[in-house]
């Protein structure tokens, strides 16, 4: 029986243990691989624009470095807590291993809503956070990246503040502006990866993109780039959404037009009139061929899992499916491409940026896209073959691949 109040880290551990059972991992090895190497919680006192002092809490969890320096995003969201960051750090460990990158997993977060503060305040918060953690991050230790609520500008501030302590080193962080040692194609990479995986999965399932209707919950950076890719691949994107609500058009939405609306309305779909208004909840339950959650986690629960009509789910968001919902999806025979694989395009492109920073040489956009397709294609093939051979879900297969690689690296490196 799955506890209704299972925490994020407990949910991640549940999937880990299902895969570990199939890999015959010992209890000692399970404990070693599940336990984070370091958890940092810091106080961030910041003077706000009105002169008041605000005290924020920031986190950085470094989960595992058996395969290389740790890698993971920095999230700005009012509901960030240590348990969520711990869970996401563990997922990063398995995610980087699934796509076979020389990285471990980490994650960071600050409990704040960036929409409610000024850019100057956000910069001060970011720099104060770096002041607290600069000695535990670095290009060979732990490399932050953008996540929910943060962006390329925030990464530039991190690089600049880190440099004040350790000198010039752009490889300390990825997802930077192209003009500030970033990489063309990094911004689109997660969404593009979602699109690549969707088309590959449709091919395996014998479905034609031209006969595929797609609904995407969340039309931010990931959702919008996934929508662009899928429309170019001849899929019909019939529904999109953001915090203002959902928008549905049975004949398909013009994604270029929707993106233009975003640019003209401060990044919001509010007031979009080229589709019918629906709720985010209604979008999840549409009768479509592919459903892509690309917003917050926890949108699929025991309460709504049986009402989901899409036979294929691509988890562009982190942890969108609660374990109890995942069990129902498996019972119903739905095909779920898990977050630990589906949104790995972002960290893969981050790896490319890190490599270029270390070499002081920048690739062109075409090479970035070619390399991204190559790495993700190999990862998908490995996970699909594992799922087929072991007769398990794609989620458990991905965990098996990731855990197997990290476990072997841990043993080969030795415990000293």
C-alpha positions in Angstrom: 0.0 0.0 0.0 1.4 3.4 -1.0 1.2 6.0 1.8 -0.9 9.0 0.7 1.6 11.4 2.3 4.7 10.0 0.7 7.4 12.6 0.4 9.2 13.4 -2.9 12.4 11.6 -1.8 10.4 8.6 -0.6 8.7 8.4 -4.0 12.1 8.5 -5.8 13.4 5.9 -3.4 10.4 3.7 -4.2 11.3 3.6 -7.9 15.0 3.1 -6.9 14.1 0.0 -4.8 11.9 -1.5 -7.5 14.8 -1.4 -9.9 17.3 -2.4 -7.2 15.3 -5.6 -6.5 15.7 -6.6 -10.2 19.4 -5.8 -10.0 19.8 -7.9 -6.8 21.5 -5.0 -5.0 22.6 -5.6 -1.5 21.1 -3.6 1.4 24.5 -1.9 2.0 24.9 -0.9 -1.6 21.3 0.5 -1.7 22.0 2.6 1.4 25.2 3.9 -0.1 23.7 4.8 -3.5 20.6 6.4 -1.9 22.3 8.5 0.7 23.4 12.0 -0.4 27.0 12.8 0.0 26.4 16.3 1.2 23.4 18.4 2.1 23.9 22.2 2.6 21.3 24.5 4.0 22.2 28.2 4.2 20.7 31.4 5.5 20.5 34.2 2.9 20.0 37.7 4.4 19.2 40.2 1.7 18.3 43.9 1.8 15.2 44.4 -0.4 14.6 47.5 -2.5 12.4 49.0 0.2 15.2 48.8 2.7 13.7 45.9 4.6 15.8 42.8 5.5 14.6 39.5 4.2 16.0 36.2 5.4 15.7 33.4 2.9 16.7 29.7 3.0 18.8 28.1 0.3 19.7 24.5 -0.3 22.3 22.5 -2.3 22.2 18.8 -2.2 25.1 16.9 -3.7 23.9 13.3 -4.2 26.7 11.2 -5.9 29.9 11.8 -7.7 31.0 8.2 -8.6 30.7 9.0 -12.3 32.1 12.5 -12.2 31.5 16.0 -10.9 27.9 16.6 -9.7 25.4 18.4 -11.9 22.0 19.9 -11.3 19.8 23.0 -11.5 19.1 25.8 -9.2 15.4 26.3 -8.5 13.7 29.5 -7.3 10.2 28.6 -6.0 8.3 29.5 -2.8 7.6 25.8 -2.1 11.3 24.6 -2.3 12.3 22.6 0.7 15.1 20.2 1.5 13.1 17.0 0.8 12.2 18.2 -2.8 15.8 19.2 -3.5 17.1 15.9 -2.1 14.7 14.0 -4.4 15.7 16.0 -7.5 19.4 15.6 -6.7 18.9 11.8 -6.6 17.0 11.9 -9.9 19.9 13.9 -11.5 22.3 11.1 -10.5 20.2 8.5 -12.4 19.4 10.9 -15.2 23.1 11.7 -16.0 23.9 8.0 -15.8 21.0 7.0 -18.1 22.3 9.2 -20.9 25.9 8.1 -20.0 27.4 11.5 -19.1 30.5 11.7 -16.9 28.5 13.4 -14.1 26.9 12.7 -10.8 23.7 14.3 -9.4 23.1 17.5 -7.5 20.3 20.1 -7.1 19.8 23.5 -5.5 17.0 25.7 -4.5 15.9 28.9 -2.8 12.5 29.3 -1.2 11.4 32.4 -3.0 9.0 33.5 -5.8 11.1 35.3 -8.4 7.9 36.9 -9.9 7.3 38.9 -6.7 10.8 40.6 -6.5 12.7 42.9 -8.8 15.6 41.9 -11.0 18.0 43.8 -8.6 16.7 41.9 -5.7 17.0 38.6 -7.5 20.6 39.4 -8.4 21.4 40.2 -4.7 19.7 36.9 -3.6 21.8 34.9 -6.2 25.1 36.5 -5.3 24.5 36.1 -1.5 23.7 32.4 -2.2 27.0 32.0 -4.1 28.8 33.6 -1.2 27.5 30.8 1.0 28.2 27.8 -1.3 31.2 28.9 -3.5 33.5 26.6 -1.6 31.4 23.5 -2.4 30.8 24.1 -6.1 33.2 24.3 -9.0 33.9 22.9 -12.5 35.3 19.7 -11.1 33.0 19.4 -8.1 29.4 20.6 -8.7 28.1 22.6 -11.7 24.8 24.4 -11.3 22.4 25.1 -14.1 19.0 26.8 -14.7 15.9 25.3 -13.3 12.4 26.5 -12.5 12.4 30.2 -11.7 16.0 30.7 -12.8 17.5 31.5 -16.2 20.6 32.3 -18.2 21.0 35.7 -16.5 21.0 34.1 -13.1 23.8 31.7 -14.3 25.9 34.7 -15.5 25.6 36.2 -12.0 26.7 32.9 -10.5 29.7 32.7 -12.8 30.7 36.3 -12.0 30.3 35.9 -8.2 32.2 32.6 -8.2 35.0 34.3 -10.1 35.5 36.8 -7.4 36.6 34.0 -5.1 38.3 31.6 -7.5 39.1 33.5 -10.7 37.8 33.3 -14.2 36.2 29.8 -14.8 33.1 29.8 -17.0 32.8 26.0 -16.6 31.5 26.5 -13.0 28.0 26.8 -14.3 26.0 26.0 -17.5 23.0 27.5 -19.2 24.7 30.9 -19.4 23.9 33.5 -22.1 25.7 32.8 -25.4 27.4 36.2 -25.1 28.7 35.1 -21.7 30.4 31.8 -22.6 27.1 30.0 -23.0 26.2 27.8 -25.9 23.7 28.2 -28.8 21.0 25.6 -28.5 21.1 25.2 -24.7 17.8 27.0 -24.1 15.9 24.8 -26.5 17.7 21.6 -25.5 15.3 20.2 -22.9 12.2 20.8 -25.0 13.9 19.6 -28.2 14.9 16.4 -26.3 11.3 15.9 -25.3 10.3 16.2 -29.0 13.1 13.8 -30.1 12.0 11.2 -27.5 8.4 11.5 -28.4 9.0 10.9 -32.1 11.2 7.9 -31.3 8.6 6.4 -29.0 5.8 6.9 -31.5 8.0 5.0 -34.1 8.5 2.1 -31.6 4.7 2.0 -31.0 3.9 2.0 -34.7 2.3 5.4 -34.7 2.6 8.0 -37.4 3.4 11.6 -36.2 0.9 13.0 -38.8 -1.9 11.0 -37.1 -0.9 12.0 -33.6 -2.7 14.6 -31.5 -0.6 16.1 -28.6 -1.6 18.0 -25.5 1.1 19.9 -23.6 0.5 21.1 -20.0 3.0 24.0 -19.5 4.1 26.3 -22.2 7.2 27.7 -20.7 10.7 27.1 -22.1 10.4 23.3 -22.2 6.8 23.1 -23.3 7.1 25.7 -26.1 10.3 24.2 -27.6 8.8 20.7 -27.4 5.7 22.0 -29.2 7.8 23.7 -31.9 9.7 20.5 -32.5 6.6 18.3 -32.6 4.7 20.6 -35.0 7.7 20.5 -37.3 7.7 16.7 -37.0 4.1 16.8 -38.4 2.4 16.1 -35.0 -0.8 18.0 -34.3 -0.5 20.0 -31.1 -4.2 20.5 -30.1 -3.8 21.9 -26.5 -1.3 24.0 -24.5 -1.4 25.8 -21.2 0.3 27.9 -18.6 -0.8 29.4 -15.2 -3.5 31.4 -17.0 -5.3 28.2 -18.0 -5.5 25.8 -21.0 -6.2 26.4 -24.7 -7.6 23.8 -27.0 -8.2 23.7 -30.7 -9.3 20.4 -32.2 -7.7 21.2 -35.6 -4.4 22.0 -34.0 -2.8 25.2 -32.6 -0.4 27.3 -34.6 2.6 27.2 -32.3 4.4 30.1 -33.9 1.3 32.2 -33.3 1.1 31.1 -29.7 4.8 31.9 -29.2 4.2 35.3 -30.7 1.4 35.9 -28.2 3.8 35.0 -25.4 6.4 37.5 -26.6 3.7 40.3 -26.8 2.1 39.5 -23.5 5.1 39.3 -21.0 5.4 35.5 -21.4 1.7 34.7 -20.7 -0.9 32.9 -22.8 -3.7 34.9 -21.0 -6.1 36.3 -23.6 -5.0 33.9 -26.4 -8.1 33.8 -28.7 -7.0 31.3 -31.4 -8.2 28.4 -29.3 -10.9 27.6 -26.8 -10.2 28.2 -23.1 -10.1 25.1 -20.8 -8.6 24.4 -17.4 -5.3 22.8 -16.8 -7.2 19.9 -15.3 -9.3 19.5 -18.4 -6.2 19.5 -20.6 -4.8 16.5 -18.7 -8.0 14.5 -19.4 -8.3 15.3 -23.1 -8.7 12.4 -25.5 -5.4 12.8 -27.3 -2.7 10.4 -28.4 0.2 11.9 -26.4 0.1 13.9 -23.2 3.1 15.9 -22.1 3.2 17.4 -18.6 5.8 20.2 -18.8 4.9 22.2 -15.7 5.0 21.4 -12.0 5.4 18.0 -10.5 2.7 15.9 -8.9 0.0 16.5 -11.5 -0.9 12.8 -11.9 -2.4 11.4 -8.7 -4.5 8.5 -7.6 -7.5 10.8 -7.9 -7.2 11.6 -11.6 -5.1 8.7 -12.9 -8.0 6.7 -14.2 -9.5 9.7 -16.1 -6.3 10.2 -18.2 -7.3 9.2 -21.7 -3.9 9.6 -23.5 -2.3 6.2 -24.1 1.2 7.8 -24.2 2.6 10.2 -21.5 6.0 11.9 -21.9 7.2 13.4 -18.6 8.8 16.7 -19.6 8.4 18.0 -16.0 10.3 16.6 -13.0 8.2 14.1 -10.9 4.8 14.8 -12.5 3.5 11.3 -11.6 2.9 10.2 -8.1 3.8 6.6 -7.4 0.1 5.6 -6.8 -0.7 7.1 -10.2 2.2 5.4 -11.9 0.8 2.0 -10.6 -2.6 2.8 -12.1 -1.0 3.7 -15.4 0.9 0.4 -15.5 -2.3 -1.5 -14.7 -4.1 0.3 -17.5 -1.3 -0.4 -20.0 -0.4 3.3 -20.6 3.1 3.9 -22.0 5.0 6.4 -19.8 8.4 7.8 -20.8 9.8 8.8 -17.4 11.3 12.2 -16.5 14.6 10.6 -15.7 15.0 10.0 -19.4 12.4 12.3 -21.1 13.8 15.6 -20.0 17.5 14.7 -20.1 18.1 16.9 -23.1 18.9 19.8 -20.8 21.6 18.2 -18.8 23.1 16.7 -22.0 23.4 20.1 -23.6 24.8 21.4 -20.3 27.5 18.8 -20.6 28.3 20.1 -24.2 28.6 23.6 -22.8 30.9 22.5 -20.0 33.1 20.6 -22.5 33.3 23.7 -24.6 34.1 26.0 -21.6 36.9 23.6 -20.6 38.3 23.7 -24.2 37.6 27.5 -24.7 36.0 26.6 -28.0 32.4 27.1 -29.1 30.4 24.7 -31.3 27.8 25.9 -33.8 24.1 25.2 -33.4 24.1 22.4 -36.0 26.7 20.4 -34.2 24.9 20.9 -30.9 21.7 19.5 -32.4 23.5 16.6 -34.0 25.4 15.6 -30.9 22.2 16.0 -28.8 20.2 13.7 -31.1 23.1 11.1 -31.1 23.4 11.0 -27.2 19.6 10.9 -26.7 19.1 8.2 -29.4 21.6 5.9 -27.7 20.0 6.4 -24.3 16.5 5.7 -25.6 17.7 2.6 -27.4 19.4 1.3 -24.2 16.3 1.9 -22.1 13.9 0.5 -24.6 15.9 -2.7 -25.0 16.2 -3.1 -21.2 12.4 -2.7 -20.8 11.8 -5.2 -23.5 14.3 -7.8 -22.3 13.3 -7.5 -18.6 9.6 -7.0 -19.2 9.4 -3.9 -17.1 8.1 -0.4 -17.5 10.3 2.3 -19.2 10.6 4.0 -15.8 12.0 0.9 -14.1 14.2 0.2 -17.1 15.6 3.7 -17.0 16.3 3.4 -13.2 18.0 0.0 -13.8 20.3 1.4 -16.5 21.2 4.4 -14.3 21.6 2.5 -11.1 23.7 -0.2 -12.8 26.1 2.4 -14.2 26.5 4.3 -10.9 26.8 1.1 -9.0 29.6 -0.3 -11.2 31.4 3.1 -11.1 31.2 3.0 -7.3 32.6 -0.5 -7.0 35.4 0.2 -9.5 36.4 3.4 -7.7 36.5 1.6 -4.4 35.4 2.7 -0.9 38.3 4.5 0.8 
